[in-house]
Amino acid sequence: MNKSVVWALGFMLSGFFVSAQVLEKKRPQDFDTEKKEIPHGKIDTIQYSSTTVGTIRKALVYTPPGFKRGIQYPVLYLLHGIGGDEKEWFRNGAPHIILDNQYSKGKLSPMIVVLPNGRAMKNDRATGDIMAKDKVEAFATFEKDLLNDLIPFIEKKYPVKKDRNDRAIAGLSMGGGQTLNFGLGNIDRFAWVGAFSAAPNTKEAQQLLPDPSKAKELKLLWISCGDQDRLMPFSKRTSDYLTENKVPHIFYVEPGGHDFKVWKNDLYLFSQLLFKPVNQEDVNLILNAE
């Protein structure tokens, strides 16, 4: 019996949540192409008062097609990289288009997506020396801004569910490191964690999870990176630690480098899994099948 047949039989017998998710590893060619004929979500710019930074800060908020104030939604906080700001995903990653297209095919659970500025300092623009010490440190400071200022603001302004089971965090590069640091450091606040090409700001695995058993409380722990990405060691060491400690998670090594081609694909796949029953072992089989 060849390998593909064995895998197919295993898939059918595994109890995979077909009714909740049908994950396609190969994305459609037009997955990030705007389609006028389908319903569209809305992108707004919001401003919130940050006691952490001591200033008014900005973020973008995506509400899904058919958004209604009378319905409560789960929330994804989607973080950018070291050279970006709250508009980096919007300008380069077309998250609104990727999500709109998937909603039109019934692939997503309705959710609100918040795109914050992860550089928590008074001058939070991505200008000058973006590697300057104070600017790098501001990415760590964002944990307090996120937890104490932004999340409470979103929960007052938008009809969102407030339980950890309805709150996700994900990000690319520097934002991927923030995702692991903040998500695994606050499992009581986030149940869905997705790190795309995590950067060197990612804490050592033993610091991220001194008690690995805590991570078993997560609904989804996703780690991905391009096979040509020089930052792969930061993703791999975290995945290796999780594997050693028998923590369920998805580790997806995909074709590509450190760029939005990879991160768009990550968002396409990760978003399909959010706020649904997920068997991470089965998802690994799909993503890593030859």
N, C-alpha and C positions, 0 to 999 in steps of 0.2 A: 504493500500500500504506500503510495507516494506521500510526501510531506504535506502537500496541499489538501489531500483527501483527509488525512489525519486531523489537520487543523480544522477543516470544515465540520467534521464529526464532533470534535471537541467543542466547537462554537455552538452547534445545535443542542448539545447536551449540557451546556454550562449554566443554563438558567439566565442567560444574558437578557437584560431588560429591553427587549425589542420594542415593546409598546411605549417605552419612555424615551428611547433614543435609537437612532439609526446613524451611526457615525461613519462618514465617508472619509477615508484617508486621503483619497485623491480629490482635491477641490475642483469645482467647475472652473473653466477658463475665465468665465465672466463673474466670478464670485465677488470681485471688487469693482464691477462696472455698474454705474448708476442706471437704473431702469425707471423711466418715467411712468410706465404703466402700472406699477405696484404701489401700495400704500407706503408712506414714508414716516419715519420718526422725526423728532425735532431736536435741534441742538440749541441750547440757550447758554449765555454767559451769566454766571451768578457772582455776587460779591458777598463775602462773609467776614465778620469781625474775628480776627485771630488774637486771642489773649496770649497765645504762645509767642507770636512774633511782635505783637503790639501795633498792628496795622490792619488795613482792609486788604484782603487777598481775593484772587479770582480763581474760578474753576469753570469748566464747561460741564453741562449736564445734558445727556441724551435721554429723551423719553421715547418709548417705543410707539410704533404705529397703533392707532386705536387707544392711545393713552386716555385714561379717565380718572378724574380726581376721586371718584367714589370707590376706586379699587386700590388696595394696598399691594405694593410691588417689592420684590427682593432687589438688592442693590449690588452692583459690581463697581469697585473703585479701581480704575485702570491707570497705572502710573507710567510716566515717560522716562527717558534716559538722561544722562548727565548734560547733554548739549541741548536739551529741549525745555519746554515749559508746558503749561496747560493746553496749548494748541498743537503740540508736536504730533500726537496721535492723529488729530483731526487733519492736519496738513499733509502728513506723509503716510498715514495708515488707513485712512478712509473707514474708520470703525462704523460710522453711521450707515455707510453704503453696504459694508459687509453684513451688518446686523439686519438692515432692511431686507436685503436679498434672502437671508435665511428665514426671517419672519414670513416672507411671502411663500415659503415652501413648508412652513409649519415645523421648522427645526428647533426653535428656541422657546424656552419659557419666558414670558414677558418679564422684563427687568428694566430698571433704571440704571444707567451707566454714568458714573461721575469721573471726570478727567481733571484731576487737580494739578497744581504746581507743586512738585515734590521738593522744591528748593525753598525751605522755610526760613526766609530772611527778609528784611525790609526791602532791599533791592533784589528781587527774586528773578530778574531777567537773565537770560542766557547770553550775557555779553561779557567782553573782556576775557580774562583768564578763567575759563570755566573749571579749571583744575585747582584754583586757589584754595588754600586751606579753609577759609571761612565758608566758601561756597560748597565744598565737599561736606563739611560738618553740618551745613544746613539741611542736607538730605537725611541725616540722622535725626535732626531736630524735628523733621516733618512728622515723625511718629506721634509726638505730643500734639502737634497741630491737627493731625488727622483724627486722633482719638478724642481730643478735648474740644476742638473747635469745629472742624468740617463735618464730621459725622453728626454731631448734635444739630448743626444748622440744617443739614439735608433732612434730618428726621422731623424737623419743625416745618420746613417749607414744602416738602413733598410727601405724598401718601406712601410711605415706605414701611415695610415690616422691620421691627427692631430687634428681632431675635438673631443670635449668631448664625443660626441655620439658614438665615435669609440674607447673609452678608458675605460677599466675596471680595478678594483682593488679588490683583494680578499686575504684572508690569514687565517692561523690557529693560535689559541691560542694568543700569543703575537702579531703575524701578523694579527689576527682577530681584536684585539684592535686597531692596527695601521690602519687597513682598515677602521674601523668606524671613527677614529679620522681624518685621512687624507681624506677619501672619502667624509664624510659629512662636513668636514671643507673646502673642495675645490670642491663644486658641479659644479663650472665653469670649472673644469678640468676632472671630472669623471662623467659618466652617469650610470655606472653599478658598484654596490658595493656588496661584499659578505663576510660576517664575519662568520667564522667557529669556534665555541667554544671560543669566545672572552675572553681574559684574563683580570685581574684587571687593566691593563693599560688603559682600555677603559674609556673614560671620562664619567662623569655623563650625563644623557640624555639631561638635559637642557643646558649643555655646548656644547654638540655635535650639538644640533639644537635649538639655541635660538629662531629662527623663523622656526617652523616646516613646514610651507607652502613651504619653499625652497626645501624640500625633494621631493615635488611632481614633481619637474623637472627631477628626476631620472627615467631612463628607468626600472631599477630593483634594489631593495634593499632587499637583502637576509640575514637572520640571522638564524643560525642553531646551535644546541648543542645536545650532547648525553644526554639521560635521566638519566644516572648514573654519569654525570659529576658534580663535586663539584663546577665548575665555572658557572653553569647554571644561577645563579642570575644576572650575568653581561649581559647575552643575554636577559633574561626575562625583566629586568628593561628597557632596550632599546626598546624592542618590545612593552611593556605596554605603554610607553610614546608615541610611534608612533601610537598605537591604539587609545589612549585617544585623540590624535590630528588629527585623521582621515587621517593619512599618509599611503598610500598604501605600503605594504611590505609583504614579505614572512617570516613566522616564522615556522621553521621545527624542532620539537623535535623528534629525532630519537633514536633507540635502541643503547646503547653503552656508553662508557666512554670518557676519554680524550686521544684519540689515533688515529693512522693512519687508523684504520679500519673505523672510523667515517669520517675522513677527506678525505679519498679516495672516499667514497660515496658522500660526499659533492661536491667534484670536478666533479664527474661523473654527478650529477644532475645539478649543477650550470652551467657547461660549455654548457649543452644542451640549456640553455635559453639565452645565450649571443648573442648579436648583431642580435636579431630577435624581432618581435612584441611579447610582453608578457602581458598576462592578469594575474596579480598577484593574484587576487581573485580566479581565476580558478585553478591556480597552488596550492594554499593553500588547495583547496578542494581535489585535487588529493593526495597531500602529507599527509594530515591529515585524509583521509578516512580510516575507520576501515577495 
